[in-house]
Amino acid sequence: MTTTLSRTETLSLCALSATCVGIIANSFQGDGEPLIASLAFSGIAFASTYSLIRWLGDVFMAAGLKGKDMSKARKTEIPETMGAVCAVVYLLTIIIFIPFPFYKDIVAATSGGGNRDVVVELQTVETGRFLHRFPHSKAAVLLGIGDDLFDIRWRHKFFIPAFASIPMLVVYFVDFGVTRVVVPAPLQNYLGELLDLGWLYYVYMAAVAIFCPNCINILAGINGIEVSQSLVIAILLIINDLLYLAPITPYPHPATDSHLFSMYLLLPFIGVSLALWWHNWYPARVFVGDTYCYFAGMVFAVVGILGHFSKTLLLLFIPQIFNFLYSAPQLFRLVPCPRHRLPHFNVRTGLLEPSLTRWEKPPSRPVRRLLMLLHRTYLLQVNTDEKGEIVSSSNFTILNLWLVRFGPMREDRLAVAILVLQAICGLLGLVARHKLALWIFHQDNRAFGLIP
C-alpha cells in the first residue's frame, strides 16, 4: 500500500474538509444546527481517517502491527490494527462536537452569551444530564488495542466489553434508571402492563454490551466483512432514527432526543468506517484488528442502551445472533475449535472453500448424531473414513456455512452475499419492530400512543 495520497485524493479530501468547515462555521449563524454540524464533522472524520491510514501504514508495520492475508495466492504482509486510527479520530470528533447540541444552553443562554441573570429551567438541567452520554466507547478502544498488542485468549477477552460497559451502566443508572419493561398483551392479565426487572435489567444491558463487540469479532475472516457489517447496521439504525424524526411522526415526541443522540454518535462512526472500508475491502490493503470490532460493537451498545432501544438494536443483529448460536458447539468446546476458523483459500482455483477442523479421536455418540444431522440438512460438511468414523468437519461459522450451501466462491462475492443477508434481515427486523410487534403490544411508541 502506498503511504502517500495521490494528487486527486489530496484535492478531493481538501475540498471535502473545506466544505465541511464552511458548513460548521455557518451553523453558528443559527442555533448551532447540531444535526447539520454532525454531518459536517463526519465528513472531516472521513478525510482525517483516510489520510492517517495512508500516512501511518509504514509506522504500524515498523512497530510489528502487521499480518498476512491468508486468502491470497501471495501472502504479503499489510498493516494491522488500523481500527485504532478510526477509534481515535472518532473519539476526538465526538469530543469536539459536544458543544454543538447544547449551543443555546452553554453559550446563548448563559453568562457566556451575555445573560447573567438566567433562570435554569428543568429542560436545561436535563440537557446537562444529556451531556454525560458523550462519549462512552473509549474504554473499549483501550482494551481493544491491548488485545491487538498482546493477543489475549478468547476465554479472557470475551469479558473485555463487560469492563468497558461499566461507565455506560453508571450513566444509565444516573440519567434514566428505569428497569421496567412493557409486558406483551397476552401476559398482562398475569404480570400487569409493566414488569420491574430490577438488577436483572442491568445484567441484560451488560450482556448486550458483551455481545455486540464479540459478535462482530466472531463474524470475521475475509476482507471487509467486519467494517461492512458495521456500516450496514449503522445505516439501519439511522433509518430507525429517521422514523422518529420524520415529519409524519407526532411532534414533540418523547423519544426525539434519544434518537438525535443516536444520530450524533452514528454519523461520525459512518464517516470513519467508510474511510477504513475503502482500504479494507477486497483486496485489502490494511487489516482492521480486534480494536475496530470492540470499538464498533461498543458504539452500537452505547447507542442502543442510552438511546433506550436495545431490543430494536438486537433485531438488527440477527445474522450475528445466528452465527453465535451456530458457533456454540465450537465456542463451548463440544467440537474441536482451531484458533482461526476463516474459510480455506484454494490456491489452484482462487476460490474460498469451507475450512475444516480435524478430529483426533471420534466424537461421542450424541455429538456424532448432531454432526450427521447437520450434514444431512446441508448445514455442515462432514468427512468420514472407510470405517464411517468422522475425521473432519467444517468450522461452525456463517461464512463456512454459506460455502457449504452454495459452493466455493470468490472472497468478495462471499462478503457481498453476507452483507445482502445482513441488510435483508435488518430491514425485516425494523418491519417486525414497528408493524408486527402490534400483534403482541397495544401500540408502537413511534406513534406516540397511536396505533398506525
C-alpha positions in Angstrom: 0.0 0.0 0.0 1.3 3.4 -0.9 1.8 5.7 2.1 1.1 8.9 0.2 -2.0 10.5 -1.2 -2.3 11.0 -4.9 -3.0 14.5 -6.2 -6.6 13.6 -6.9 -7.1 12.2 -3.4 -5.4 15.2 -1.8 -7.5 17.7 -3.7 -10.7 15.7 -3.1 -10.1 15.4 0.7 -9.1 19.1 1.0 -12.3 20.1 -0.9 -14.4 17.9 1.4 -12.8 19.2 4.5 -13.1 22.9 3.4 -16.8 22.4 2.6 -17.4 20.8 6.0 -15.6 23.5 7.8 -17.7 26.1 6.0 -20.9 24.3 7.0 -19.8 24.1 10.6 -18.9 27.8 10.6 -22.3 28.7 9.0 -24.2 26.6 11.6 -23.3 29.2 14.3 -25.4 31.8 12.4 -28.5 30.0 13.7 -28.9 27.9 16.8 -25.9 25.7 16.2 -27.8 23.3 13.9 -26.3 20.2 15.6 -27.5 17.6 13.1 -26.0 19.5 10.1 -22.9 20.1 12.2 -22.7 16.4 13.0 -22.9 15.6 9.3 -20.1 18.0 8.5 -17.9 16.6 11.3 -18.5 13.2 9.8 -17.0 14.4 6.5 -13.9 15.8 8.3 -13.6 12.5 10.2 -13.7 10.6 6.9 -11.0 12.8 5.4 -8.8 12.6 8.5 -9.1 8.8 8.9 -8.5 8.2 5.2 -5.3 10.3 5.3 -4.0 8.9 8.6 -4.5 5.3 7.4 -2.2 6.1 4.4 0.4 8.0 6.4 0.6 5.6 9.3 0.8 2.3 7.3 4.6 2.1 7.4 4.7 3.2 11.1 2.4 0.4 12.1 4.4 -2.1 10.0 7.7 -1.0 11.7 6.0 -1.4 15.1 5.2 -5.0 14.3 1.5 -4.3 13.8 1.2 -6.3 10.6 -0.3 -9.5 9.3 -0.5 -11.8 6.3 -3.6 -12.1 4.1 -4.2 -15.9 4.2 -6.8 -15.8 1.5 -4.5 -14.7 -1.3 -2.0 -16.5 -3.5 0.7 -14.1 -2.5 0.5 -13.8 1.3 2.1 -10.4 1.6 2.2 -8.5 4.9 0.0 -5.5 5.3 -0.6 -3.1 8.3 -2.9 -4.3 11.0 -4.9 -2.7 13.9 -6.0 0.2 11.7 -9.2 0.2 13.6 -7.3 2.1 16.3 -6.9 5.0 13.9 -10.7 5.1 13.3 -11.4 4.9 17.0 -9.1 7.8 18.0 -10.4 10.0 15.2 -14.0 9.2 16.2 -13.4 10.0 19.9 -11.7 13.3 19.0 -14.6 14.2 16.6 -17.2 13.4 19.2 -15.4 15.4 21.9 -15.1 18.5 19.6 -18.7 18.1 18.6 -20.1 18.1 22.2 -20.8 21.9 22.3 -23.0 21.9 19.2 -26.1 20.0 20.6 -26.0 22.4 23.6 -25.1 25.6 21.9 -28.1 27.6 23.1 -27.7 26.2 26.7 -24.0 26.7 27.2 -23.5 29.9 25.2 -26.6 31.8 24.1 -28.5 31.4 27.4 -25.6 31.7 29.9 -23.1 34.3 31.0 -21.0 33.4 28.0 -23.7 34.8 25.9 -24.1 37.9 28.0 -27.1 36.8 30.0 -26.0 36.7 33.6 -29.5 36.6 35.2 -30.7 33.3 33.9 -33.3 31.1 35.5 -32.2 27.5 34.9 -35.3 25.6 33.9 -35.8 21.8 34.1 -35.2 21.3 30.4 -31.7 22.9 30.8 -30.9 20.6 33.7 -32.0 17.6 31.6 -29.8 18.8 28.8 -26.9 19.0 31.2 -27.5 15.3 32.1 -27.7 14.5 28.4 -24.1 15.7 28.2 -23.0 12.8 30.3 -23.7 10.4 27.5 -20.8 11.7 25.3 -18.6 9.6 24.8 -18.6 6.1 26.3 -16.6 4.0 23.8 -13.1 5.0 25.0 -12.7 2.1 27.4 -13.5 -0.4 24.7 -10.9 1.2 22.4 -8.1 0.9 25.0 -9.0 -2.7 25.8 -9.2 -3.5 22.0 -5.7 -2.0 21.4 -4.5 -4.1 24.3 -6.0 -7.2 22.7 -4.2 -6.5 19.4 -0.9 -5.9 21.1 -1.0 -8.9 23.5 -3.2 -11.4 21.6 -5.5 -12.1 24.5 -7.1 -15.6 24.6 -10.8 -15.9 23.8 -11.8 -17.0 27.2 -10.3 -13.9 28.7 -11.2 -11.3 26.1 -14.8 -12.4 25.9 -15.4 -10.3 29.0 -13.4 -7.3 28.0 -16.6 -5.4 26.9 -18.1 -6.0 30.3 -15.4 -3.8 31.9 -15.8 -1.2 29.1 -19.6 -1.1 29.8 -19.3 -0.1 33.5 -19.2 3.7 32.8 -22.2 3.3 30.4 -24.2 1.4 33.0 -23.4 4.0 35.7 -24.6 6.8 33.3 -27.8 4.8 32.7 -28.4 4.5 36.4 -27.9 8.2 37.0 -29.5 9.5 33.8 -32.5 7.2 33.5 -32.5 4.3 35.9 -35.7 2.7 34.6 -35.7 -1.1 34.9 -39.3 -1.7 33.9 -40.3 -3.4 30.6 -43.6 -3.5 28.8 -45.3 -6.9 29.1 -46.8 -8.4 25.9 -50.6 -8.1 25.8 -51.4 -11.8 26.2 -49.5 -11.9 29.6 -50.7 -8.6 31.0 -53.6 -10.2 32.9 -50.9 -12.2 34.8 -48.0 -9.8 35.1 -49.5 -6.4 34.6 -48.7 -3.8 32.0 -45.1 -3.2 33.3 -42.7 -5.6 34.9 -39.8 -4.3 37.0 -36.7 -6.4 36.4 -34.6 -4.5 38.9 -30.9 -5.5 38.9 -31.6 -8.2 36.2 -32.1 -5.3 33.7 -28.5 -4.2 34.3 -27.4 -7.8 33.8 -29.3 -7.7 30.5 -27.6 -4.4 29.4 -24.2 -5.8 30.4 -24.9 -8.9 28.3 -25.8 -6.6 25.3 -22.5 -4.7 25.8 -20.6 -8.0 25.8 -22.5 -9.5 22.8 -22.3 -6.6 20.4 -18.4 -6.3 20.2 -17.8 -10.1 20.3 -20.4 -11.0 17.7 -18.7 -8.6 15.2 -15.3 -10.2 16.2 -16.7 -13.7 15.6 -18.2 -12.9 12.1 -14.8 -12.1 10.6 -12.1 -13.7 8.5 -12.5 -12.2 5.0 -11.6 -8.8 3.6 -14.0 -6.1 4.5 -16.6 -8.1 6.4 -16.1 -6.5 9.9 -16.3 -2.9 8.6 -19.1 -3.7 6.1 -21.4 -5.4 8.5 -20.9 -2.5 11.0 -21.8 0.0 8.2 -24.9 -1.9 7.3 -26.0 -2.0 11.0 -25.2 1.7 11.4 -27.2 2.7 8.3 -30.2 0.6 9.5 -30.0 2.4 12.9 -30.0 5.7 11.1 -33.2 4.6 9.2 -34.8 3.7 12.6 -33.8 7.1 14.0 -35.3 8.9 10.9 -38.6 7.1 11.6 -38.9 9.0 14.8 -37.6 12.3 13.4 -39.6 12.3 10.2 -42.5 14.9 9.8 -45.1 12.0 9.8 -44.2 11.3 13.5 -46.2 13.3 16.0 -44.0 16.2 17.4 -42.7 16.7 20.0 -42.1 13.0 20.5 -40.6 11.9 23.9 -38.0 9.8 22.0 -36.8 12.6 19.8 -33.7 13.5 22.0 -32.7 9.8 22.3 -32.7 9.3 18.5 -31.0 12.6 17.9 -28.3 11.4 20.3 -28.1 8.2 18.3 -27.6 10.1 15.1 -24.9 12.3 16.7 -22.9 9.2 17.5 -23.6 7.2 14.3 -22.9 9.8 11.7 -19.2 10.3 12.6 -18.9 6.5 13.1 -20.1 6.0 9.5 -17.5 8.6 8.4 -14.5 6.9 9.9 -15.8 3.4 9.0 -16.2 4.4 5.3 -12.5 5.5 5.2 -11.4 2.2 6.8 -13.7 0.3 4.4 -12.1 1.9 1.4 -8.7 0.4 2.4 -10.0 -2.9 3.9 -12.4 -4.0 1.1 -11.1 -6.8 -1.2 -8.3 -6.8 -1.9 -7.4 -5.5 1.5 -4.6 -3.1 1.9 -4.9 -2.9 5.7 -6.5 -5.1 8.5 -8.9 -3.6 11.0 -7.7 -5.6 14.0 -9.8 -6.5 17.1 -9.8 -2.8 18.1 -12.3 -2.0 15.5 -14.6 -4.8 16.5 -14.7 -3.7 20.1 -15.0 -0.1 19.1 -17.8 -0.6 16.7 -19.7 -3.0 19.0 -19.5 -0.7 21.9 -20.7 2.3 19.8 -23.8 0.2 19.0 -24.2 -0.9 22.6 -24.0 2.8 23.8 -26.5 3.9 21.2 -28.9 1.2 21.9 -28.8 1.3 25.7 -28.5 5.0 26.3 -30.9 5.7 23.5 -33.4 3.3 25.1 -33.9 0.9 22.1 -31.7 -2.0 22.9 -34.3 -4.5 21.8 -34.6 -2.8 18.4 -30.8 -3.0 18.2 -30.8 -6.8 18.7 -33.2 -7.1 15.8 -30.5 -5.7 13.5 -28.0 -8.3 14.8 -30.0 -11.4 13.5 -27.1 -12.8 11.3 -24.7 -12.2 14.2 -27.1 -13.9 16.7 -27.4 -16.9 14.3 -23.6 -17.0 13.8 -23.1 -17.1 17.6 -25.7 -19.9 18.1 -24.3 -21.8 15.1 -20.7 -21.4 16.5 -21.7 -22.5 20.0 -20.6 -26.2 19.6 -17.0 -24.9 18.9 -17.1 -22.0 21.3 -18.1 -24.3 24.2 -15.6 -27.0 23.1 -18.1 -29.7 22.1 -16.3 -29.7 18.8 -12.6 -29.0 18.3 -12.0 -25.3 17.8 -8.9 -24.1 16.0 -7.6 -20.6 16.7 -8.6 -19.3 13.3 -11.8 -20.5 11.5 -11.6 -18.4 8.4 -12.5 -20.1 5.1 -9.8 -22.1 3.3 -8.2 -20.5 0.2 -7.7 -22.9 -2.7 -4.6 -21.7 -4.5 -5.4 -23.7 -7.6 -8.9 -22.2 -8.2 -8.5 -18.9 -6.4 -11.8 -19.6 -4.5 -12.7 -19.9 -0.9 -13.9 -23.3 0.4 -15.1 -24.4 3.9 -12.3 -24.7 6.3 -12.1 -28.0 8.2 -11.3 -28.9 11.8 -9.7 -32.3 12.4 -10.9 -34.9 14.8 -8.0 -36.6 16.6 -10.4 -39.1 18.1 -14.0 -40.0 17.2 -16.7 -37.8 18.7 -19.1 -39.1 21.3 -22.4 -40.6 20.1 -24.6 -37.6 20.9 -22.1 -35.2 19.1 -21.8 -37.6 16.2 -25.6 -37.7 15.8 -25.7 -33.9 15.9 -22.9 -33.6 13.3 -24.6 -36.1 10.9 -27.9 -34.4 11.3 -26.4 -31.1 10.3 -24.6 -32.8 7.4 -27.8 -34.3 6.1 -29.5 -30.9 6.2 -26.6 -29.3 4.4 -25.7 -27.2 7.4 -22.3 -28.8 7.8 -19.7 -30.6 5.8 -18.6 -33.9 7.4 -15.8 -36.2 6.1 -15.6 -39.8 7.2 -13.1 -42.6 6.7 -13.7 -46.1 5.3 -15.0 -47.2 8.7 -17.6 -44.5 8.8 -15.8 -42.6 11.6 -15.8 -38.8 11.4 -12.3 -37.5 10.6 -13.1 -33.8 9.9 -15.9 -31.3 9.8 -16.3 -27.8 8.5 -15.9 -25.0 11.1 -19.0 -23.6 12.6 -19.2 -20.1 11.2 -21.8 -18.5 8.9 -19.1 -17.9 6.3 -18.2 -21.6 6.1 -21.9 -22.5 6.2 -22.5 -20.3 3.2 -19.8 -22.0 1.3 -21.2 -25.4 2.3 -24.6 -24.5 1.0 -23.6 -22.6 -2.2 -20.2 -24.0 -3.0 -16.8 -22.3 -3.4 -16.7 -18.6 -4.4 -14.5 -15.6 -4.6 -13.8 -13.7 -1.4 -15.5 -10.5 -2.4 -18.6 -12.4 -3.6 -18.9 -14.1 -0.3 -18.6 -10.8 1.5 -21.3 -9.2 -0.7 -23.7 -12.2 -0.1 -23.3 -11.9 3.7 -23.9 -8.1 3.5 -27.1 -8.6 1.4 -28.3 -11.1 4.1 -27.4 -8.6 6.8 -29.4 -5.8 5.1 -32.5 -8.0 4.4 -32.6 -9.4 7.9 -32.1 -5.8 9.3 -35.0 -4.4 7.2 -37.2 -7.3 8.2 -36.2 -6.6 11.8 -37.4 -3.0 11.5 -40.7 -4.1 10.0 -41.2 -6.6 12.8 -40.3 -3.8 15.4 -42.8 -1.2 14.1 -45.5 -3.3 12.5 -45.6 -7.0 13.5 -45.0 -6.0 17.2 -48.5 -4.6 17.2 -49.7 -8.3 17.3 -48.4 -8.6 20.9 -48.2 -5.0 22.1 -51.0 -2.5 22.1 -49.1 0.3 20.3 -45.8 1.3 18.7 -44.0 4.0 20.6 -43.1 5.7 17.3 -46.7 6.7 17.0 -46.7 8.3 20.5 -49.6 6.3 21.8 -51.4 5.9 18.5 -51.8 2.7 16.6 -50.9 3.3 13.0 
